[in-house]
């Protein structure tokens, strides 16, 4: 087999859940596909690396300074949903139960991995709560050990600020991950959020 | 969500067996991944489209005029294995039971799809049989309706040339596809080939 194909297969196997067999099939599909659509894929990969950055306010992903949700005047401005990762934000959005804004931490507290409060976007979250006159913070970190620890840590920090702080309900299976949860369960978890 | 990400997700869903959920996960993985390895993937896709062409002799894929198998002097030069697609060639190679050379038809006869003998690389196959002093042609087309029809068609054309023409044994499950078959079964099918 010629080298460019092997190189492509190798590059594809580095993607998550793509083994050598799947990578081989994808590579040969790309070979057969019209050049135009293969080059669109290559360009899309480059663009995403060059053009996407973090929203200056909520740290979701955007091509501009602020993300579409932060720029949307129809969103409730006094309510924040805190998530670990951008994919978690998308999962909550899909449930269509939340009309406020978000804050993406980019991780969860995990002393064993060396991830403390300084590695997460916690400092800007606290600043936003004051600046944006937030009345409620919903903690939607994963129901994992790290996610729970992060929620408890944030609740302790935020409670003295005198605003409502809630945790989404554990309708989401413990030990699972938010991004895999179906919309109905996420909607239910939002509705059943409890005060901390 | 910003546009470059949506564009990438859309481009990824056009790959086989990649739904929107998988495409989203892959896109966010690419976002998180170091730029270098994401750009390697983009470059590999471009390279494969620009540099890979068909071997001038057997129509497998190559970056040169001839493929590595055609250029390998250790391969038996008087024996040809005829397959439908490049991926089928790789499946036979993996079985390590065949030491001759190949001929890739790039399809199978399928009147309903408008694929007749002229759409396949049959003419060059007949020329090779004479030019390269071939003594045996092994037909390894898929055990599907089209693959069987192609094998029978080729057997009728080649038999009058006075060489041995064989069909790989139907150890491979009927209705299946060659590229999915495990190496042992392909090895067995090669060993049990029968004269047509």
Interface residues (C-beta under 8 A of the other chain):
Chain A: X1 X2 X3 X4 X5 X7 X8 X10 X11 X12 X14 X15 X16 X17 X18 X22 X24 X25 X26 X27 X28 X29 X30 X31 X33 X35 X37 X38 X39 X40 X41 X42 X43 X44 X45 X46 X47 X48 X49 X51 X52 X61 X62 X63 X64 X67 X68 X85 X86 X87 X90
Chain B: X1 X2 X3 X4 X5 X7 X8 X10 X11 X12 X14 X15 X16 X17 X18 X22 X24 X25 X26 X27 X28 X29 X30 X31 X33 X35 X37 X38 X39 X40 X41 X42 X43 X44 X45 X46 X47 X48 X49 X51 X52 X61 X62 X63 X64 X67 X68 X85 X86 X87 X90
